[in-house]
Amino acid sequence: MKIQTIVNWVPRVIAILFILFLFVFSLDVFSSNGNAMQKAAGFLITNIPTAIFILLLLFTWKFEIFGGILFILAAVEFTMYFHTYKGMDRFLLISAPLFLSGIIFLINGIKNRRHGG
C-alpha cells in the first residue's frame, strides 16, 4: 500500500473513530430514569453533534482544505467549551483527534492541489 493512500485515510479513520466515540456517549441516555419518549428525545438531542460531524466528514471528504480548517475550528471550540486545556488526558481524548484530523486534511488538501491530484 502506498504511503499516500495511508496518509489519505488516516484523518478519515480518526474522524470516524471520534464520531463513534461521540455516539457511544449518547447511549447513556437509555440508562437514565424517564419514559421511552423522554429517552428517545434525549438520544436524538445528544446525537446532534454526531450528525454534525458526520456531515462535516462527508463535506471534508471532497473539500479537504476547507474541511480541514473546519475540523481545526471545531477542535478549538471543543477545547474552549469542554475546558480540555485543563488536563492533558481530556485534551488528548476530546480535542486532539479533531486537531490531528484537521491538520492532516489541510496538509493533504494543499498537497493534492499543488500536484493536481
Backbone as a printed PyTorch tensor [residue, N CA C, xyz], in Angstrom:
tensor([[[  0.8470,  -1.1750,   0.0000],
         [  0.0000,   0.0000,   0.0000],
         [  0.8960,   1.2430,   0.0000]],

        [[  0.5660,   2.1860,  -0.8370],
         [  1.3590,   3.3990,  -0.9420],
         [  1.1670,   4.2660,   0.2880]],

        [[  2.2280,   4.9940,   0.6480],
         [  2.1900,   5.8670,   1.8180],
         [  1.1300,   6.9620,   1.6490]],

        [[  0.9440,   7.4480,   0.4270],
         [ -0.0510,   8.4940,   0.1860],
         [ -1.4620,   7.9860,   0.4670]],

        [[ -1.7230,   6.7270,   0.1400],
         [ -3.0340,   6.1380,   0.4270],
         [ -3.2670,   6.0730,   1.9280]],

        [[ -2.2260,   5.6830,   2.6590],
         [ -2.3430,   5.6200,   4.1200],
         [ -2.5800,   7.0090,   4.6890]],

        [[ -1.8020,   7.9840,   4.2250],
         [ -1.9400,   9.3540,   4.7220],
         [ -3.3190,   9.9190,   4.3840]],

        [[ -3.8780,   9.5430,   3.2490],
         [ -5.2260,   9.9960,   2.8970],
         [ -6.2850,   9.4090,   3.8240]],

        [[ -6.0840,   8.1790,   4.2800],
         [ -7.0830,   7.5100,   5.1110],
         [ -6.9590,   7.8120,   6.5940]],

        [[ -5.7750,   8.1810,   7.0680],
         [ -5.5720,   8.4170,   8.4980],
         [ -6.5450,   9.4490,   9.0700]],

        [[ -6.6960,  10.6410,   8.4790],
         [ -7.6210,  11.6110,   9.0890],
         [ -9.0760,  11.1500,   9.0240]],

        [[ -9.4150,  10.4010,   7.9950],
         [-10.7810,   9.8920,   7.8780],
         [-11.0810,   8.8600,   8.9730]],

        [[-10.1210,   7.9760,   9.2030],
         [-10.2950,   6.9590,  10.2410],
         [-10.3560,   7.6160,  11.6150]],

        [[ -9.4900,   8.5880,  11.8670],
         [ -9.5250,   9.3030,  13.1470],
         [-10.8780,   9.9730,  13.3360]],

        [[-11.3800,  10.6250,  12.3000],
         [-12.6770,  11.3040,  12.3860],
         [-13.8050,  10.2980,  12.6160]],

        [[-13.7660,   9.1730,  11.9350],
         [-14.8030,   8.1460,  12.1170],
         [-14.7650,   7.6050,  13.5420]],

        [[-13.5750,   7.3560,  14.0700],
         [-13.4580,   6.8740,  15.4460],
         [-13.9660,   7.9160,  16.4370]],

        [[-13.6900,   9.1870,  16.1690],
         [-14.1890,  10.2580,  17.0350],
         [-15.7160,  10.3230,  16.9920]],

        [[-16.2870,  10.1680,  15.8170],
         [-17.7470,  10.1710,  15.6700],
         [-18.3520,   8.9990,  16.4450]],

        [[-17.7400,   7.8430,  16.3540],
         [-18.2140,   6.6820,  17.1220],
         [-18.0890,   6.9370,  18.6200]],

        [[-17.0250,   7.5990,  19.0340],
         [-16.8190,   7.9700,  20.4310],
         [-17.9610,   8.8700,  20.9050]],

        [[-18.3160,   9.8620,  20.1120],
         [-19.4430,  10.7350,  20.4660],
         [-20.7450,   9.9440,  20.5490]],

        [[-20.9410,   9.0440,  19.6030],
         [-22.1710,   8.2510,  19.5670],
         [-22.3210,   7.3820,  20.8090]],

        [[-21.2280,   6.8050,  21.2730],
         [-21.2800,   5.9370,  22.4550],
         [-21.7990,   6.7150,  23.6690]],

        [[-21.4210,   7.9810,  23.7860],
         [-21.9010,   8.7730,  24.9100],
         [-23.4050,   9.0070,  24.8560]],

        [[-23.9900,   8.9690,  23.7010],
         [-25.4360,   9.1760,  23.5930],
         [-26.2220,   7.9760,  24.1030]],

        [[-25.5730,   6.8330,  24.2060],
         [-26.2630,   5.6260,  24.6500],
         [-26.5600,   5.6260,  26.1500]],

        [[-25.8760,   6.4780,  26.9180],
         [-26.1290,   6.5100,  28.3580],
         [-27.5090,   7.0630,  28.6960]],

        [[-28.1430,   7.6940,  27.7320],
         [-29.4970,   8.2210,  27.9280],
         [-30.4690,   7.0970,  28.2850]],

        [[-30.2330,   5.9190,  27.7530],
         [-31.1560,   4.8130,  27.9810],
         [-31.0190,   4.2010,  29.3810]],

        [[-29.9600,   4.5460,  30.0860],
         [-29.8100,   4.0460,  31.4510],
         [-30.3800,   5.0140,  32.4810]],

        [[-30.8710,   6.1620,  32.0330],
         [-31.4240,   7.1560,  32.9500],
         [-32.9060,   6.8880,  33.2130]],

        [[-33.4290,   7.6000,  34.2020],
         [-34.8600,   7.4980,  34.5090],
         [-35.6560,   8.2790,  33.4760]],

        [[-36.8900,   7.9030,  33.2910],
         [-37.7590,   8.5920,  32.3480],
         [-38.4770,   7.6020,  31.4700]],

        [[-39.5000,   8.1220,  30.8050],
         [-40.2540,   7.2350,  29.9190],
         [-39.5480,   7.1050,  28.5700]],

        [[-40.0900,   6.2640,  27.7320],
         [-39.4560,   5.9760,  26.4330],
         [-39.3630,   7.2130,  25.5570]],

        [[-40.3810,   8.0720,  25.6170],
         [-40.3770,   9.2810,  24.7880],
         [-39.2640,  10.2400,  25.2320]],

        [[-39.0770,  10.3710,  26.5400],
         [-38.0070,  11.2390,  27.0410],
         [-36.6350,  10.6780,  26.6760]],

        [[-36.4870,   9.3770,  26.7550],
         [-35.2160,   8.7570,  26.3920],
         [-34.9280,   8.9160,  24.9060]],

        [[-35.9470,   8.7600,  24.0800],
         [-35.7720,   8.9270,  22.6320],
         [-35.3960,  10.3640,  22.2980]],

        [[-36.0640,  11.3110,  22.9420],
         [-35.7520,  12.7260,  22.7100],
         [-34.3230,  13.0380,  23.1610]],

        [[-33.9380,  12.5110,  24.3200],
         [-32.5800,  12.7190,  24.8050],
         [-31.5450,  12.1160,  23.8750]],

        [[-31.8630,  10.9400,  23.3550],
         [-30.9620,  10.2770,  22.4160],
         [-30.7680,  11.1270,  21.1590]],

        [[-31.8580,  11.6540,  20.6330],
         [-31.7640,  12.4870,  19.4250],
         [-30.9910,  13.7740,  19.7050]],

        [[-31.2510,  14.3880,  20.8290],
         [-30.5740,  15.6420,  21.1550],
         [-29.0790,  15.4250,  21.3550]],

        [[-28.7150,  14.3480,  22.0490],
         [-27.2860,  14.1140,  22.2790],
         [-26.5560,  13.6620,  21.0130]],

        [[-27.2960,  13.2920,  19.9850],
         [-26.6590,  12.9020,  18.7310],
         [-26.5670,  14.0400,  17.7170]],

        [[-26.9820,  15.2320,  18.0820],
         [-26.8330,  16.3750,  17.1710],
         [-25.3640,  16.6080,  16.8180]],

        [[-24.4420,  16.6400,  17.8050],
         [-23.0250,  16.8110,  17.4290],
         [-22.5130,  15.6700,  16.5400]],

        [[-22.9860,  14.4610,  16.7910],
         [-22.5810,  13.3210,  15.9710],
         [-23.0110,  13.5350,  14.5210]],

        [[-24.2430,  13.9610,  14.3360],
         [-24.7510,  14.2150,  12.9800],
         [-23.9730,  15.3420,  12.3050]],

        [[-23.6570,  16.3720,  13.0650],
         [-22.8890,  17.4910,  12.5020],
         [-21.5130,  17.0110,  12.0430]],

        [[-20.8660,  16.1810,  12.8610],
         [-19.5380,  15.6870,  12.4780],
         [-19.6020,  14.7100,  11.3090]],

        [[-20.6750,  13.9560,  11.1950],
         [-20.8380,  13.0900,  10.0190],
         [-20.9280,  13.9470,   8.7570]],

        [[-21.7510,  14.9880,   8.8150],
         [-21.8800,  15.8960,   7.6630],
         [-20.5550,  16.5960,   7.3670]],

        [[-19.8610,  17.0130,   8.4210],
         [-18.5590,  17.6650,   8.2340],
         [-17.5650,  16.7160,   7.5710]],

        [[-17.5620,  15.4610,   8.0120],
         [-16.6520,  14.4880,   7.4050],
         [-16.9930,  14.2490,   5.9380]],

        [[-18.2630,  14.1260,   5.6270],
         [-18.6640,  13.9470,   4.2240],
         [-18.2480,  15.1380,   3.3740]],

        [[-18.4110,  16.3360,   3.9060],
         [-18.0020,  17.5530,   3.2050],
         [-16.4860,  17.5730,   3.0250]],

        [[-15.7700,  17.2180,   4.0900],
         [-14.3120,  17.2550,   4.0640],
         [-13.7390,  16.2160,   3.1080]],

        [[-14.4570,  15.1340,   2.9140],
         [-14.0030,  14.0850,   2.0010],
         [-13.7630,  14.6680,   0.6120]],

        [[-14.5920,  15.6320,   0.2290],
         [-14.4980,  16.2470,  -1.0950],
         [-13.6470,  17.5230,  -1.0760]],

        [[-13.7970,  18.3250,  -0.0310],
         [-13.1070,  19.6230,   0.0580],
         [-12.1730,  19.6040,   1.2680]],

        [[-11.0130,  18.9860,   1.0910],
         [-10.1100,  18.7400,   2.2100],
         [ -9.5850,  20.0100,   2.8750]],

        [[ -9.2510,  21.0120,   2.1010],
         [ -8.6730,  22.2210,   2.6980],
         [ -9.6920,  22.9220,   3.5910]],

        [[-10.8520,  23.2230,   3.0470],
         [-11.8810,  23.9150,   3.8210],
         [-12.3610,  23.0450,   4.9800]],

        [[-12.5450,  21.7620,   4.7390],
         [-12.9610,  20.8430,   5.7980],
         [-11.9160,  20.7260,   6.8930]],

        [[-10.6460,  20.7110,   6.5040],
         [ -9.5660,  20.6790,   7.4970],
         [ -9.6090,  21.8920,   8.3980]],

        [[ -9.8620,  23.0470,   7.8110],
         [ -9.9930,  24.2780,   8.6060],
         [-11.1810,  24.1570,   9.5540]],

        [[-12.2930,  23.6050,   9.0740],
         [-13.4760,  23.4390,   9.9330],
         [-13.2070,  22.4570,  11.0750]],

        [[-12.4610,  21.3990,  10.8110],
         [-12.0980,  20.4540,  11.8760],
         [-11.2310,  21.1430,  12.9270]],

        [[-10.2890,  21.9630,  12.4790],
         [ -9.4260,  22.6900,  13.4240],
         [-10.2600,  23.6760,  14.2420]],

        [[-11.1860,  24.3700,  13.5980],
         [-12.0650,  25.2900,  14.3390],
         [-12.9430,  24.5300,  15.3320]],

        [[-13.4140,  23.3490,  14.9450],
         [-14.2000,  22.5190,  15.8680],
         [-13.3330,  22.0990,  17.0520]],

        [[-12.0720,  21.7920,  16.8000],
         [-11.1660,  21.4220,  17.8880],
         [-10.9770,  22.5790,  18.8630]],

        [[-10.8260,  23.7740,  18.3350],
         [-10.6980,  24.9550,  19.1950],
         [-11.9690,  25.1430,  20.0160]],

        [[-13.1190,  25.0120,  19.3670],
         [-14.4020,  25.1520,  20.0650],
         [-14.5580,  24.0910,  21.1600]],

        [[-14.2340,  22.8490,  20.8650],
         [-14.3300,  21.7800,  21.8660],
         [-13.3580,  22.0350,  23.0160]],

        [[-12.1670,  22.5340,  22.6940],
         [-11.1810,  22.8290,  23.7350],
         [-11.7020,  23.8960,  24.6840]],

        [[-12.3190,  24.9310,  24.1400],
         [-12.8290,  26.0120,  24.9820],
         [-14.1110,  25.5960,  25.7080]],

        [[-15.0270,  24.9660,  25.0250],
         [-16.3260,  24.6260,  25.6090],
         [-16.2130,  23.5510,  26.6930]],

        [[-15.4080,  22.5290,  26.4350],
         [-15.2690,  21.4260,  27.3780],
         [-14.0610,  21.5890,  28.3090]],

        [[-13.3500,  22.7160,  28.1950],
         [-12.1990,  23.0270,  29.0540],
         [-11.1500,  21.9130,  29.0250]],

        [[-10.9030,  21.3770,  27.8550],
         [ -9.9450,  20.2790,  27.7620],
         [ -8.5100,  20.7710,  27.9420]],

        [[ -8.3010,  22.0830,  27.9400],
         [ -6.9840,  22.6330,  28.1750],
         [ -6.5700,  22.4570,  29.6420]],

        [[ -7.4990,  22.0810,  30.4990],
         [ -7.2110,  21.9190,  31.9220],
         [ -6.5620,  20.5810,  32.2610]],

        [[ -6.5700,  19.6530,  31.3260],
         [ -5.9530,  18.3580,  31.5940],
         [ -5.5210,  17.6970,  30.3000]],

        [[ -4.3230,  17.1590,  30.3060],
         [ -3.7950,  16.5420,  29.0930],
         [ -4.6310,  15.3350,  28.6840]],

        [[ -5.1210,  14.5670,  29.6580],
         [ -5.9250,  13.4010,  29.3170],
         [ -7.2050,  13.8080,  28.6000]],

        [[ -7.8700,  14.8590,  29.0890],
         [ -9.0910,  15.3500,  28.4260],
         [ -8.7810,  15.8930,  27.0380]],

        [[ -7.6810,  16.6260,  26.9460],
         [ -7.3110,  17.2020,  25.6520],
         [ -7.0360,  16.1120,  24.6350]],

        [[ -6.2700,  15.0990,  25.0340],
         [ -5.9200,  14.0230,  24.1040],
         [ -7.1380,  13.2140,  23.6760]],

        [[ -8.1110,  13.0870,  24.5640],
         [ -9.2950,  12.2850,  24.2680],
         [-10.3270,  13.0430,  23.4390]],

        [[-10.4990,  14.3360,  23.7060],
         [-11.5840,  15.0820,  23.0760],
         [-11.1180,  16.0210,  21.9670]],

        [[-10.0880,  16.8030,  22.2190],
         [ -9.6820,  17.8310,  21.2510],
         [ -8.6340,  17.3760,  20.2550]],

        [[ -7.6820,  16.5840,  20.7090],
         [ -6.5660,  16.1970,  19.8390],
         [ -6.9920,  15.4660,  18.5710]],

        [[ -7.9680,  14.5390,  18.6220],
         [ -8.3560,  13.8830,  17.3650],
         [ -8.8730,  14.8710,  16.3150]],

        [[ -9.5810,  15.8850,  16.7780],
         [-10.0950,  16.8940,  15.8380],
         [ -8.9550,  17.7270,  15.2610]],

        [[ -8.0190,  18.1520,  16.1240],
         [ -6.8640,  18.8970,  15.6350],
         [ -6.0650,  18.0640,  14.6410]],

        [[ -5.7850,  16.8230,  15.0070],
         [ -4.9810,  15.9550,  14.1570],
         [ -5.6510,  15.7110,  12.8080]],

        [[ -6.9330,  15.3890,  12.8210],
         [ -7.6640,  15.1900,  11.5620],
         [ -7.6280,  16.4510,  10.7160]],

        [[ -7.9190,  17.5760,  11.3470],
         [ -7.9430,  18.8430,  10.6140],
         [ -6.6160,  19.1820,   9.9760]],

        [[ -5.5310,  19.0040,  10.7300],
         [ -4.2020,  19.3210,  10.2070],
         [ -3.8490,  18.3990,   9.0420]],

        [[ -4.1260,  17.1120,   9.1920],
         [ -3.7950,  16.1750,   8.1100],
         [ -4.6660,  16.4320,   6.8800]],

        [[ -5.9680,  16.6980,   7.0920],
         [ -6.8220,  17.0500,   5.9510],
         [ -6.2930,  18.2890,   5.2440]],

        [[ -5.9030,  19.2910,   6.0070],
         [ -5.3890,  20.5380,   5.4350],
         [ -4.1120,  20.2880,   4.6330]],

        [[ -3.1850,  19.5480,   5.1970],
         [ -1.9250,  19.2390,   4.5020],
         [ -2.1880,  18.4270,   3.2350]],

        [[ -3.0550,  17.4070,   3.3400],
         [ -3.3970,  16.6040,   2.1520],
         [ -4.0430,  17.4610,   1.0710]],

        [[ -4.9580,  18.3140,   1.4740],
         [ -5.6410,  19.1740,   0.5030],
         [ -4.6840,  20.1010,  -0.2130]],

        [[ -3.7690,  20.7060,   0.5410],
         [ -2.7780,  21.6030,  -0.0660],
         [ -1.8540,  20.8130,  -0.9930]],

        [[ -1.4130,  19.6510,  -0.5330],
         [ -0.5210,  18.8230,  -1.3550],
         [ -1.2250,  18.3740,  -2.6370]],

        [[ -2.4630,  17.9210,  -2.5150],
         [ -3.2060,  17.4650,  -3.6950],
         [ -3.4740,  18.6110,  -4.6660]],

        [[ -3.7180,  19.7890,  -4.1630],
         [ -3.9520,  20.9460,  -5.0380],
         [ -2.6890,  21.3020,  -5.8020]],

        [[ -1.5370,  21.2420,  -5.1280],
         [ -0.2600,  21.5810,  -5.7870],
         [  0.1250,  20.5650,  -6.8510]],

        [[ -0.1930,  19.3000,  -6.5790],
         [  0.2050,  18.2430,  -7.5050],
         [ -0.9280,  17.8290,  -8.4400]],

        [[ -2.0060,  18.5550,  -8.3950],
         [ -3.1030,  18.3120,  -9.3250],
         [ -3.8070,  16.9850,  -9.1200]],

        [[ -3.7840,  16.4530,  -7.9140],
         [ -4.3980,  15.1690,  -7.7920],
         [ -5.1670,  14.9670,  -6.5880]]])
